[in-house]
Structures are given as C-alpha cells and as structure tokens.
C-alpha cells in the first residue's frame, strides 16, 4: 500500500474521478496530480474487446472511491508515444502512478474481485482511522466499537475487516445478527477461516441463562460469561467440562472453545495458554 497519502477524498479530484488524458495533458493530469493522489492509468483502444470489459469496471470503482484515486484513460492509438514511454506491450494495461512513479501494474481484463484486491494494495483505506478507533474500543467499550464498524460498512459494505469484527462482537454477545454477519465474510479472504470456525459459537451463546445442574449448569455459566465479555471465566468453565464430560452435547465444550479461540484470535492473551491446556486435556 502507498504510505503518506491522506485517507480523505481530495476535493479537487472528487468530481473528476475519470479523465481522458493525451500527450498534451499528461504532465498536468498524471504527473502533477499524482503528487497528491494516486492515478490509475488505463491504456486502451476502441477496437480492444477486453478493454471494453475492463474500462467500465475501472470507471465504476473510481466513482465508488470518491476521489481517493483518479482514473486516467489513455487511448494508445491516439497517444502512441505515451504507450511507448510506459512500455505497453498489450492492452488493456493498467498502471498505478504515485508521486510520478509507477508503483504497481497489471495487464489484461481481470475480474472485478481481483481489480479490487489490486486497488487495496495501492490506495489507502479511507476508513483506516475509523477502523483503528473501533479496534481500540473493543476491549473497553464494545458497543462503541460495534457502532464504528457499522459506520465503516455503511461507507464500504465489502470491508472484510469491519465485517468480520462486527460479526465477531455481535456473535459473542449472543446477538443473532452476529452469526448472519459472519456468514457474509468471504471464505477466501483473510478472515474467512476464522469466520467459519466461529460459527460454532452459536450453540454456546444461545444457551439459556436459567440455572441448571451438572454439566448443563456449567455450560450455561460459560455462556453467560461469554455474553458478558468475561472470557477468562468462560474458558475455565469450558476446560472443566472438557476434562469432566466429553460426551456432553457431543463434545460441545471443546467445540465451543475452538469457536471462541477463532473469534478472539491467537493474539488475545487468553488464547495461547488456553489452547495449550486444551491440548493437554485431549492428548
């Protein structure tokens, strides 16, 4: 990702997110503009079929970006010297320019999902500050963190980090929306595996709050602890259940622990020691 770029849309470029560039306007529209805002150049030609597929996708993504990057379209037939300068061998050829230098590029009509992934490498996340704030609030004020994740998703419904963390926090609180949200996390993305593993938390957090005897009572106490954010107590109860009654709810305590570990993440200070204790019980 490019560093040192503002996460806010540039007012000067907010309206002109896609522009036709010629040899006469190249210095102003690409080189000078790229000093402040990443410029994505689309080398194309009217006779190029793949260009007609990729072009509209780039234009739509540029509008979505709201000026965080600008699309510069260069017709190679009309501007052959620019194509030669950039060593364009085939079209469509897409090159990202920042501060006058090429920072990344690709050739061919990539699917939209791959174009979006490519853009994330070169364009700063305009929600980065809000995301950092939400993550910092998770431990002390999860409701405020949830509100901020919702704000991010309101601006970018495909924001995988916000989607996972919103689903995670809601699921741990016993909110059914959490499981629904976790199911929306792309399986092939960075949070896909954790989201899928975390779905098993539903059985635990949906356990009744009324007291009960034996293993069921301990399981319900663990559920209450998770819903209230007391993960240390929940882990202790579940580990006790694993040691005492593996048959309970078809190994339900172990499954609940693995789901809890997935949602808390290996970086959580409770997870590492709890994993080791679980392994010792199992093996």
C-alpha beads as a LAMMPS data file, in Angstrom:
LAMMPS data file: protein, C-alpha beads

283 atoms
282 bonds

1 atom types
1 bond types

-500.0 500.0 xlo xhi
-500.0 500.0 ylo yhi
-500.0 500.0 zlo zhi

Masses

1 110.0

Atoms # bond

1 1 1 0.000 0.000 0.000
2 1 1 1.150 3.540 -0.656
3 1 1 2.054 5.340 2.549
4 1 1 1.850 9.029 3.274
5 1 1 -1.412 9.566 1.372
6 1 1 -4.425 11.177 3.005
7 1 1 -7.355 8.862 3.631
8 1 1 -9.786 11.637 2.751
9 1 1 -11.010 12.285 -0.747
10 1 1 -9.239 15.160 -2.462
11 1 1 -11.843 17.908 -3.130
12 1 1 -10.051 18.861 -6.303
13 1 1 -10.493 15.384 -7.716
14 1 1 -13.810 14.368 -6.182
15 1 1 -15.724 15.316 -9.324
16 1 1 -13.080 14.326 -11.889
17 1 1 -12.527 10.704 -10.937
18 1 1 -12.131 9.525 -14.561
19 1 1 -10.435 11.674 -17.192
20 1 1 -9.229 11.270 -20.777
21 1 1 -5.521 12.013 -20.974
22 1 1 -3.475 12.978 -24.046
23 1 1 0.176 13.695 -24.618
24 1 1 -0.597 17.387 -24.184
25 1 1 -2.312 16.932 -20.803
26 1 1 -0.251 14.050 -19.429
27 1 1 2.096 16.111 -17.266
28 1 1 -0.744 18.013 -15.587
29 1 1 -3.311 15.246 -15.279
30 1 1 -0.972 12.392 -14.340
31 1 1 2.439 13.536 -13.129
32 1 1 1.344 16.637 -11.230
33 1 1 -1.890 15.130 -9.943
34 1 1 -0.074 12.014 -8.714
35 1 1 1.967 14.112 -6.288
36 1 1 -1.103 14.178 -4.019
37 1 1 -3.455 11.473 -5.291
38 1 1 -2.739 8.035 -6.780
39 1 1 -3.513 7.960 -10.508
40 1 1 -4.513 4.699 -12.184
41 1 1 -3.769 4.775 -15.929
42 1 1 -5.880 2.624 -18.227
43 1 1 -4.173 2.133 -21.607
44 1 1 -6.908 1.105 -24.036
45 1 1 -8.141 1.313 -27.637
46 1 1 -11.643 1.357 -29.163
47 1 1 -11.045 -1.893 -31.093
48 1 1 -9.906 -3.810 -27.976
49 1 1 -12.622 -6.165 -26.693
50 1 1 -11.091 -6.798 -23.239
51 1 1 -10.699 -3.025 -22.854
52 1 1 -14.457 -2.622 -23.231
53 1 1 -14.893 -5.152 -20.414
54 1 1 -12.346 -3.676 -18.005
55 1 1 -12.964 0.016 -18.723
56 1 1 -16.475 0.278 -17.234
57 1 1 -15.345 -1.657 -14.158
58 1 1 -12.493 0.770 -13.529
59 1 1 -14.780 3.758 -14.068
60 1 1 -17.345 2.432 -11.595
61 1 1 -14.682 1.669 -8.994
62 1 1 -13.243 5.158 -9.454
63 1 1 -16.656 6.664 -8.740
64 1 1 -17.022 4.454 -5.665
65 1 1 -13.620 5.617 -4.414
66 1 1 -14.861 9.204 -4.277
67 1 1 -11.567 10.804 -5.272
68 1 1 -9.139 8.698 -3.222
69 1 1 -7.666 7.779 -6.607
70 1 1 -8.201 9.064 -10.150
71 1 1 -8.621 7.061 -13.340
72 1 1 -6.675 8.375 -16.337
73 1 1 -7.726 6.800 -19.644
74 1 1 -5.160 6.865 -22.454
75 1 1 -6.101 5.797 -25.991
76 1 1 -2.948 4.108 -27.317
77 1 1 -3.909 4.724 -30.954
78 1 1 -4.083 8.468 -30.374
79 1 1 -1.158 8.642 -27.944
80 1 1 1.444 6.111 -29.130
81 1 1 4.368 7.945 -27.553
82 1 1 2.809 7.596 -24.086
83 1 1 2.264 3.876 -24.695
84 1 1 5.883 3.572 -25.778
85 1 1 7.115 5.566 -22.770
86 1 1 5.311 3.164 -20.432
87 1 1 6.485 0.128 -22.424
88 1 1 2.942 -1.055 -23.062
89 1 1 3.121 -4.456 -24.797
90 1 1 -0.555 -5.368 -24.704
91 1 1 -3.853 -3.824 -23.712
92 1 1 -5.674 -3.246 -21.527
93 1 1 -2.637 -2.266 -19.487
94 1 1 -3.225 -0.661 -16.112
95 1 1 -0.517 1.181 -14.199
96 1 1 -0.740 2.965 -10.858
97 1 1 1.312 6.152 -10.563
98 1 1 2.076 7.942 -7.313
99 1 1 4.407 10.921 -6.992
100 1 1 5.410 10.478 -10.602
101 1 1 6.455 6.822 -10.299
102 1 1 4.806 3.543 -11.259
103 1 1 4.018 1.704 -8.024
104 1 1 2.086 -1.282 -9.410
105 1 1 0.563 -2.562 -12.654
106 1 1 -1.283 -5.384 -14.386
107 1 1 -2.228 -6.380 -17.927
108 1 1 -5.490 -7.891 -19.141
109 1 1 -9.148 -7.712 -18.163
110 1 1 -9.017 -9.027 -14.609
111 1 1 -12.261 -9.919 -12.803
112 1 1 -13.638 -7.172 -10.578
113 1 1 -12.679 -9.036 -7.399
114 1 1 -9.041 -9.114 -8.474
115 1 1 -9.119 -5.454 -9.518
116 1 1 -10.488 -4.528 -6.088
117 1 1 -7.738 -6.541 -4.400
118 1 1 -5.131 -4.810 -6.574
119 1 1 -6.518 -1.376 -5.710
120 1 1 -6.280 -2.139 -1.999
121 1 1 -2.523 -2.533 -2.433
122 1 1 -2.078 0.928 -3.910
123 1 1 -4.823 3.060 -2.373
124 1 1 -5.069 3.890 1.326
125 1 1 -8.152 2.699 3.186
126 1 1 -10.256 5.823 3.716
127 1 1 -11.723 4.128 6.784
128 1 1 -8.332 3.360 8.343
129 1 1 -8.683 5.885 11.172
130 1 1 -12.214 4.747 11.993
131 1 1 -11.095 1.115 11.903
132 1 1 -8.201 1.767 14.284
133 1 1 -10.568 3.566 16.648
134 1 1 -13.063 0.687 16.577
135 1 1 -10.375 -1.892 17.291
136 1 1 -9.032 0.179 20.181
137 1 1 -12.518 0.369 21.713
138 1 1 -13.284 -3.352 21.557
139 1 1 -11.895 -4.214 24.986
140 1 1 -13.259 -1.205 26.885
141 1 1 -16.433 -0.243 25.033
142 1 1 -17.608 -2.940 22.618
143 1 1 -20.896 -1.141 21.895
144 1 1 -18.992 1.887 20.598
145 1 1 -16.736 -0.415 18.592
146 1 1 -19.805 -2.036 17.050
147 1 1 -21.195 1.380 16.129
148 1 1 -17.970 2.329 14.364
149 1 1 -17.808 -0.939 12.439
150 1 1 -21.335 -0.217 11.262
151 1 1 -20.224 3.231 10.085
152 1 1 -17.409 1.688 8.061
153 1 1 -19.757 -0.833 6.459
154 1 1 -22.186 1.957 5.662
155 1 1 -19.460 3.520 3.511
156 1 1 -17.966 0.263 2.261
157 1 1 -20.268 -2.793 2.564
158 1 1 -17.436 -5.052 1.317
159 1 1 -14.942 -4.032 4.021
160 1 1 -13.887 -7.520 5.147
161 1 1 -12.122 -6.418 8.332
162 1 1 -15.120 -4.457 9.585
163 1 1 -17.494 -7.221 8.507
164 1 1 -15.621 -9.881 10.458
165 1 1 -15.137 -7.806 13.592
166 1 1 -18.734 -6.645 13.650
167 1 1 -19.933 -10.225 13.288
168 1 1 -17.469 -11.406 15.915
169 1 1 -18.528 -8.863 18.540
170 1 1 -22.222 -9.387 17.924
171 1 1 -21.901 -13.183 17.991
172 1 1 -20.007 -13.103 21.296
173 1 1 -22.814 -11.004 22.778
174 1 1 -25.380 -13.575 21.701
175 1 1 -26.915 -11.347 19.015
176 1 1 -28.251 -13.478 16.115
177 1 1 -27.088 -10.783 13.678
178 1 1 -23.543 -11.795 14.537
179 1 1 -23.861 -15.254 13.020
180 1 1 -25.600 -13.806 9.958
181 1 1 -22.771 -11.288 9.547
182 1 1 -20.038 -13.903 9.956
183 1 1 -21.640 -15.926 7.171
184 1 1 -21.165 -12.907 4.871
185 1 1 -17.384 -12.843 5.367
186 1 1 -15.768 -14.112 2.118
187 1 1 -14.479 -17.638 2.666
188 1 1 -11.350 -16.989 0.609
189 1 1 -10.452 -13.748 2.380
190 1 1 -8.089 -13.156 5.302
191 1 1 -10.856 -13.678 7.877
192 1 1 -12.730 -16.472 6.114
193 1 1 -11.301 -19.332 8.141
194 1 1 -11.894 -17.620 11.475
195 1 1 -15.422 -16.627 10.496
196 1 1 -16.333 -20.192 9.545
197 1 1 -14.778 -21.628 12.716
198 1 1 -16.527 -19.008 14.822
199 1 1 -19.990 -20.010 13.651
200 1 1 -19.974 -22.862 16.170
201 1 1 -20.188 -20.298 18.988
202 1 1 -23.941 -20.079 18.311
203 1 1 -24.718 -23.163 20.382
204 1 1 -22.933 -21.732 23.415
205 1 1 -24.183 -18.134 23.329
206 1 1 -27.758 -19.322 22.760
207 1 1 -27.741 -21.439 25.909
208 1 1 -30.422 -20.411 28.449
209 1 1 -29.489 -18.190 31.371
210 1 1 -31.562 -20.125 33.920
211 1 1 -29.542 -22.201 36.426
212 1 1 -29.199 -25.951 35.840
213 1 1 -27.424 -28.885 37.429
214 1 1 -24.280 -30.695 36.403
215 1 1 -22.629 -30.212 33.033
216 1 1 -25.565 -28.233 31.656
217 1 1 -25.278 -25.770 34.506
218 1 1 -21.549 -25.259 33.925
219 1 1 -22.147 -24.829 30.196
220 1 1 -24.795 -22.178 30.867
221 1 1 -22.429 -20.362 33.220
222 1 1 -19.844 -20.330 30.432
223 1 1 -22.456 -18.914 28.068
224 1 1 -23.331 -16.117 30.497
225 1 1 -19.637 -15.309 30.919
226 1 1 -19.072 -15.086 27.141
227 1 1 -22.107 -12.860 26.614
228 1 1 -20.858 -10.510 29.347
229 1 1 -17.310 -10.430 27.963
230 1 1 -15.765 -12.427 30.828
231 1 1 -13.832 -14.751 28.538
232 1 1 -11.423 -15.959 31.219
233 1 1 -14.274 -17.376 33.309
234 1 1 -15.916 -18.889 30.236
235 1 1 -12.689 -20.633 29.259
236 1 1 -12.243 -22.053 32.773
237 1 1 -15.772 -23.478 32.778
238 1 1 -15.380 -24.986 29.315
239 1 1 -11.994 -26.534 30.106
240 1 1 -13.512 -28.074 33.228
241 1 1 -16.279 -29.538 31.069
242 1 1 -13.789 -30.984 28.587
243 1 1 -11.947 -32.700 31.424
244 1 1 -15.155 -33.921 33.070
245 1 1 -17.665 -34.751 30.351
246 1 1 -16.567 -35.025 26.714
247 1 1 -19.877 -36.621 25.790
248 1 1 -21.865 -33.575 26.887
249 1 1 -23.590 -32.016 23.867
250 1 1 -21.488 -34.197 21.588
251 1 1 -18.167 -32.726 22.740
252 1 1 -19.845 -29.328 22.904
253 1 1 -17.371 -27.749 25.326
254 1 1 -14.399 -28.465 23.082
255 1 1 -16.277 -27.152 20.026
256 1 1 -17.261 -24.010 21.921
257 1 1 -13.648 -23.418 22.960
258 1 1 -12.357 -23.726 19.398
259 1 1 -15.038 -21.307 18.187
260 1 1 -14.168 -18.882 20.980
261 1 1 -10.465 -19.092 20.128
262 1 1 -11.257 -18.336 16.474
263 1 1 -13.300 -15.260 17.365
264 1 1 -10.874 -13.912 19.956
265 1 1 -7.848 -14.554 17.728
266 1 1 -4.454 -16.019 18.560
267 1 1 -3.221 -12.538 19.511
268 1 1 -5.603 -12.467 22.506
269 1 1 -3.609 -13.116 25.716
270 1 1 -6.034 -15.793 26.921
271 1 1 -5.966 -17.902 23.779
272 1 1 -2.409 -19.257 23.744
273 1 1 -2.403 -20.640 27.301
274 1 1 -5.949 -21.977 26.900
275 1 1 -5.027 -23.799 23.693
276 1 1 -2.138 -25.490 25.454
277 1 1 -4.332 -26.542 28.347
278 1 1 -6.929 -27.916 25.952
279 1 1 -4.259 -29.873 24.075
280 1 1 -3.024 -31.386 27.336
281 1 1 -6.555 -32.496 28.187
282 1 1 -7.113 -34.040 24.781
283 1 1 -3.758 -35.729 24.289

Bonds

1 1 1 2
2 1 2 3
3 1 3 4
4 1 4 5
5 1 5 6
6 1 6 7
7 1 7 8
8 1 8 9
9 1 9 10
10 1 10 11
11 1 11 12
12 1 12 13
13 1 13 14
14 1 14 15
15 1 15 16
16 1 16 17
17 1 17 18
18 1 18 19
19 1 19 20
20 1 20 21
21 1 21 22
22 1 22 23
23 1 23 24
24 1 24 25
25 1 25 26
26 1 26 27
27 1 27 28
28 1 28 29
29 1 29 30
30 1 30 31
31 1 31 32
32 1 32 33
33 1 33 34
34 1 34 35
35 1 35 36
36 1 36 37
37 1 37 38
38 1 38 39
39 1 39 40
40 1 40 41
41 1 41 42
42 1 42 43
43 1 43 44
44 1 44 45
45 1 45 46
46 1 46 47
47 1 47 48
48 1 48 49
49 1 49 50
50 1 50 51
51 1 51 52
52 1 52 53
53 1 53 54
54 1 54 55
55 1 55 56
56 1 56 57
57 1 57 58
58 1 58 59
59 1 59 60
60 1 60 61
61 1 61 62
62 1 62 63
63 1 63 64
64 1 64 65
65 1 65 66
66 1 66 67
67 1 67 68
68 1 68 69
69 1 69 70
70 1 70 71
71 1 71 72
72 1 72 73
73 1 73 74
74 1 74 75
75 1 75 76
76 1 76 77
77 1 77 78
78 1 78 79
79 1 79 80
80 1 80 81
81 1 81 82
82 1 82 83
83 1 83 84
84 1 84 85
85 1 85 86
86 1 86 87
87 1 87 88
88 1 88 89
89 1 89 90
90 1 90 91
91 1 91 92
92 1 92 93
93 1 93 94
94 1 94 95
95 1 95 96
96 1 96 97
97 1 97 98
98 1 98 99
99 1 99 100
100 1 100 101
101 1 101 102
102 1 102 103
103 1 103 104
104 1 104 105
105 1 105 106
106 1 106 107
107 1 107 108
108 1 108 109
109 1 109 110
110 1 110 111
111 1 111 112
112 1 112 113
113 1 113 114
114 1 114 115
115 1 115 116
116 1 116 117
117 1 117 118
118 1 118 119
119 1 119 120
120 1 120 121
121 1 121 122
122 1 122 123
123 1 123 124
124 1 124 125
125 1 125 126
126 1 126 127
127 1 127 128
128 1 128 129
129 1 129 130
130 1 130 131
131 1 131 132
132 1 132 133
133 1 133 134
134 1 134 135
135 1 135 136
136 1 136 137
137 1 137 138
138 1 138 139
139 1 139 140
140 1 140 141
141 1 141 142
142 1 142 143
143 1 143 144
144 1 144 145
145 1 145 146
146 1 146 147
147 1 147 148
148 1 148 149
149 1 149 150
150 1 150 151
151 1 151 152
152 1 152 153
153 1 153 154
154 1 154 155
155 1 155 156
156 1 156 157
157 1 157 158
158 1 158 159
159 1 159 160
160 1 160 161
161 1 161 162
162 1 162 163
163 1 163 164
164 1 164 165
165 1 165 166
166 1 166 167
167 1 167 168
168 1 168 169
169 1 169 170
170 1 170 171
171 1 171 172
172 1 172 173
173 1 173 174
174 1 174 175
175 1 175 176
176 1 176 177
177 1 177 178
178 1 178 179
179 1 179 180
180 1 180 181
181 1 181 182
182 1 182 183
183 1 183 184
184 1 184 185
185 1 185 186
186 1 186 187
187 1 187 188
188 1 188 189
189 1 189 190
190 1 190 191
191 1 191 192
192 1 192 193
193 1 193 194
194 1 194 195
195 1 195 196
196 1 196 197
197 1 197 198
198 1 198 199
199 1 199 200
200 1 200 201
201 1 201 202
202 1 202 203
203 1 203 204
204 1 204 205
205 1 205 206
206 1 206 207
207 1 207 208
208 1 208 209
209 1 209 210
210 1 210 211
211 1 211 212
212 1 212 213
213 1 213 214
214 1 214 215
215 1 215 216
216 1 216 217
217 1 217 218
218 1 218 219
219 1 219 220
220 1 220 221
221 1 221 222
222 1 222 223
223 1 223 224
224 1 224 225
225 1 225 226
226 1 226 227
227 1 227 228
228 1 228 229
229 1 229 230
230 1 230 231
231 1 231 232
232 1 232 233
233 1 233 234
234 1 234 235
235 1 235 236
236 1 236 237
237 1 237 238
238 1 238 239
239 1 239 240
240 1 240 241
241 1 241 242
242 1 242 243
243 1 243 244
244 1 244 245
245 1 245 246
246 1 246 247
247 1 247 248
248 1 248 249
249 1 249 250
250 1 250 251
251 1 251 252
252 1 252 253
253 1 253 254
254 1 254 255
255 1 255 256
256 1 256 257
257 1 257 258
258 1 258 259
259 1 259 260
260 1 260 261
261 1 261 262
262 1 262 263
263 1 263 264
264 1 264 265
265 1 265 266
266 1 266 267
267 1 267 268
268 1 268 269
269 1 269 270
270 1 270 271
271 1 271 272
272 1 272 273
273 1 273 274
274 1 274 275
275 1 275 276
276 1 276 277
277 1 277 278
278 1 278 279
279 1 279 280
280 1 280 281
281 1 281 282
282 1 282 283
